[in-house]
Amino acid sequence: MKIFFIYALVLMFFISCDDSASSSGSCGDGVVDSGEECDGPNFDGRTCEGYGFIGGDLTCTENCQISTDSCVANGGCGDGVVQAEDNEECDGAALGGARCESKGFD
């Protein structure tokens, strides 16, 4: 009976282990662990807007820390919106209705 009890305890231990949980310091596994701000494409729900920017994309450094270098701080060139009041004719893929023909090309 003792052997059965010990066997049952050992079996319960292995069944109760969660192999999907990762430990701290496993940067690169896609799971935001303790001490990490991000992990690959996983930003744990964080966005540029959450850091006070008006848009853009967060990036994750090789040591799993968030970089806001690609976030847009305020309106203007680089925010993807043509702002005529700032004398923009285009902004990234936003061409403000311009076409080759409207610029004198075929």
Phi, psi and omega per residue, in radians:
M1 nan -0.669 3.122
K2 -1.070 -0.721 -3.120
I3 -1.097 -0.740 3.107
F4 -1.077 -0.746 3.138
F5 -1.098 -0.784 3.119
I6 -1.127 -0.753 3.111
Y7 -1.061 -0.748 3.131
A8 -1.112 -0.720 3.111
L9 -1.117 -0.781 3.127
V10 -1.096 -0.768 3.125
L11 -1.085 -0.759 3.110
M12 -1.092 -0.636 3.126
F13 -1.080 -0.817 -3.107
F14 -1.248 -0.583 3.121
I15 -1.240 -0.581 -3.083
S16 -1.418 -0.157 3.115
C17 -1.231 2.434 3.116
D18 -1.873 1.736 -3.118
D19 -1.264 -0.269 -3.119
S20 -1.378 -0.339 3.137
A21 -1.321 2.380 3.135
S22 -1.868 2.742 -3.120
S23 -1.685 2.837 3.115
S24 -1.033 2.496 3.108
G25 1.573 0.247 3.129
S26 -1.841 0.916 3.135
C27 -1.020 2.278 3.113
G28 1.902 0.003 -3.127
D29 -1.676 0.036 3.123
G30 1.438 0.022 3.138
V31 -1.992 2.233 3.121
V32 -1.353 1.850 -3.119
D33 -1.689 3.040 3.079
S34 -0.976 2.294 -3.127
G35 1.563 -0.159 3.112
E36 -1.844 2.487 3.044
E37 -1.627 -0.456 -3.114
C38 -2.709 3.001 3.055
D39 -2.718 1.816 -3.063
G40 1.098 -2.220 3.134
P41 -1.456 0.005 -3.097
N42 -1.603 1.956 3.133
F43 -1.880 0.247 3.087
D44 0.931 0.687 3.095
G45 1.471 -0.043 -3.114
R46 -1.365 2.627 3.114
T47 -2.442 2.920 3.045
C48 -1.036 -0.696 -3.130
E49 -1.067 -0.612 3.115
G50 -1.156 -0.350 3.088
Y51 -1.700 0.148 3.068
G52 1.632 0.137 3.091
F53 -1.581 2.903 3.139
I54 -1.622 -0.129 3.134
G55 3.002 -2.904 -3.133
G56 1.759 -3.016 -3.095
D57 -2.211 2.319 3.018
L58 -1.225 2.676 2.992
T59 -2.198 2.715 -3.109
C60 -1.949 2.149 -3.118
T61 -1.299 2.961 -3.109
E62 -1.160 -0.301 3.069
N63 -1.809 0.418 3.032
C64 1.057 0.742 3.023
Q65 -2.039 2.551 -3.096
I66 -1.354 2.369 3.021
S67 -2.000 2.285 3.110
T68 -1.762 0.291 -3.099
D69 -1.030 -0.507 -3.127
S70 -1.657 0.069 3.090
C71 -1.400 2.645 -3.139
V72 -1.746 2.114 -3.032
A73 -1.278 -0.716 3.138
N74 -2.765 2.994 -3.125
G75 -1.002 2.617 3.140
G76 2.466 -2.981 -3.099
C77 -0.985 2.242 3.125
G78 1.824 -0.067 -3.123
D79 -1.655 0.013 3.099
G80 1.389 0.163 -3.139
V81 -2.179 2.214 3.094
V82 -1.301 2.079 -3.123
Q83 -2.005 1.734 -3.095
A84 -1.055 -0.584 -3.137
E85 -1.127 -0.337 3.075
D86 -1.789 0.258 3.134
N87 1.073 0.522 3.061
E88 -1.450 2.381 3.022
E89 -1.722 -0.426 3.119
C90 -2.711 2.923 3.085
D91 -2.736 1.757 -3.065
G92 1.119 -2.214 -3.139
A93 -1.386 -0.232 3.111
A94 -1.389 1.993 -3.051
L95 -1.779 0.073 3.092
G96 1.057 0.565 3.122
G97 1.431 -0.062 -3.132
A98 -1.200 2.544 3.062
R99 -2.375 2.859 3.115
C100 -0.948 -0.733 -3.121
E101 -1.104 -0.653 -3.116
S102 -1.251 -0.248 3.092
K103 -1.797 0.160 3.048
G104 1.586 0.258 3.122
F105 -1.900 2.783 3.114
D106 -1.312 nan nan
